[in-house]
Amino acid sequence: MKRGSTILLVAATVLAAPIALAFESVLRWLLFPPDFEAVRAFLEPFLTPLAWLLVVISALAGIAGTFAQRTIAARRIAKLGAGATAVQIETVRNQVFLITASIPQLPTIASTFAFMFGASLVPTLVGVAIGTLSVLAQGVVLMRGDAS
């Protein structure tokens, strides 16, 4: 794969959580009735602590994802053998990146759903920022070639 394709892959993956939050907000504004704000206000005391918990999980998942990326990529590349081409190695590294990037993204996306149903925006924004930074860190590992 060309370097430009890898940069595009990382950029699209990094933007996934912020775009999901924006999409969720627009969707709620367009489709949910105005009375839903009363439901959100009722659920806020329950969902905001959950959103903060998801921030912690996202941060831990970001660390785990980075280490998992390095380990899994090294194992998969070793299985290719000595005759592996640069394209095969890059393909494996990109595949592993996509899998391990989902580790911090899952709790981050869950926090956007918590916001949809009433959690405060603050922990959701913190979670999205941490999830995005985690994926960006994995992208740096991918681009530098540390995941091989």
JOLINUR-V514804 format. One record per backbone hydrogen bond with DSSP energy under -1.0 kcal/mol. CO is the residue of the C=O (numbers start at 1). NH is the residue of the N-H. E is the energy in kcal/mol with one decimal. If there is no record, write none. Layout:
co=CO nh=NH e=E
co=CO nh=NH e=E
This chain:
co=2 nh=6 e=-1.6
co=3 nh=7 e=-2.3
co=4 nh=8 e=-2.3
co=5 nh=9 e=-2.3
co=6 nh=10 e=-2.5
co=7 nh=11 e=-2.7
co=8 nh=12 e=-2.6
co=9 nh=13 e=-1.9
co=10 nh=14 e=-2.8
co=11 nh=15 e=-1.9
co=15 nh=19 e=-2.3
co=16 nh=20 e=-2.3
co=17 nh=21 e=-2.3
co=18 nh=22 e=-2.2
co=19 nh=23 e=-3.0
co=20 nh=24 e=-2.8
co=21 nh=25 e=-2.2
co=22 nh=26 e=-2.4
co=23 nh=27 e=-2.9
co=24 nh=28 e=-2.6
co=25 nh=29 e=-2.2
co=26 nh=30 e=-2.4
co=27 nh=31 e=-2.9
co=28 nh=32 e=-1.7
co=33 nh=36 e=-2.0
co=34 nh=37 e=-1.5
co=35 nh=38 e=-1.4
co=36 nh=40 e=-2.5
co=37 nh=41 e=-2.3
co=38 nh=42 e=-1.9
co=39 nh=43 e=-2.3
co=40 nh=44 e=-1.5
co=43 nh=46 e=-1.2
co=43 nh=47 e=-2.6
co=44 nh=48 e=-2.4
co=47 nh=51 e=-2.5
co=48 nh=52 e=-2.1
co=49 nh=53 e=-2.2
co=50 nh=54 e=-2.3
co=51 nh=55 e=-1.3
co=52 nh=56 e=-1.8
co=53 nh=57 e=-2.5
co=54 nh=58 e=-2.6
co=55 nh=59 e=-2.3
co=56 nh=60 e=-2.5
co=57 nh=61 e=-2.9
co=58 nh=62 e=-2.1
co=59 nh=63 e=-1.7
co=60 nh=64 e=-2.6
co=61 nh=65 e=-2.9
co=62 nh=66 e=-1.7
co=63 nh=67 e=-2.0
co=64 nh=68 e=-2.9
co=65 nh=69 e=-2.5
co=66 nh=70 e=-1.7
co=67 nh=71 e=-2.3
co=68 nh=72 e=-3.2
co=69 nh=73 e=-2.3
co=70 nh=74 e=-2.1
co=71 nh=75 e=-2.1
co=72 nh=76 e=-2.8
co=73 nh=77 e=-2.7
co=74 nh=78 e=-2.1
co=75 nh=79 e=-1.8
co=81 nh=84 e=-1.4
co=85 nh=89 e=-2.3
co=86 nh=90 e=-2.6
co=87 nh=91 e=-2.4
co=88 nh=92 e=-2.3
co=89 nh=93 e=-2.6
co=90 nh=94 e=-2.4
co=91 nh=95 e=-2.4
co=92 nh=96 e=-2.7
co=93 nh=97 e=-2.2
co=94 nh=98 e=-2.3
co=95 nh=99 e=-1.9
co=96 nh=100 e=-3.1
co=97 nh=101 e=-2.6
co=100 nh=103 e=-1.0
co=101 nh=105 e=-1.1
co=102 nh=106 e=-2.1
co=104 nh=108 e=-1.2
co=105 nh=109 e=-3.1
co=106 nh=110 e=-2.1
co=107 nh=111 e=-1.8
co=108 nh=112 e=-1.2
co=109 nh=113 e=-1.5
co=110 nh=114 e=-2.1
co=111 nh=115 e=-2.1
co=112 nh=116 e=-2.0
co=113 nh=117 e=-1.7
co=114 nh=119 e=-2.9
co=115 nh=118 e=-1.4
co=121 nh=125 e=-2.9
co=122 nh=126 e=-2.4
co=123 nh=127 e=-2.8
co=124 nh=128 e=-2.7
co=125 nh=129 e=-2.4
co=126 nh=130 e=-2.7
co=127 nh=131 e=-2.9
co=128 nh=132 e=-2.5
co=129 nh=133 e=-2.6
co=130 nh=134 e=-2.5
co=131 nh=135 e=-2.1
co=132 nh=136 e=-2.5
co=133 nh=137 e=-2.5
co=134 nh=138 e=-2.0
co=135 nh=139 e=-2.3
co=136 nh=140 e=-2.3
co=137 nh=141 e=-2.1
co=138 nh=142 e=-2.5
co=139 nh=143 e=-2.9
co=140 nh=144 e=-2.5
co=141 nh=145 e=-1.1
co=141 nh=146 e=-1.8
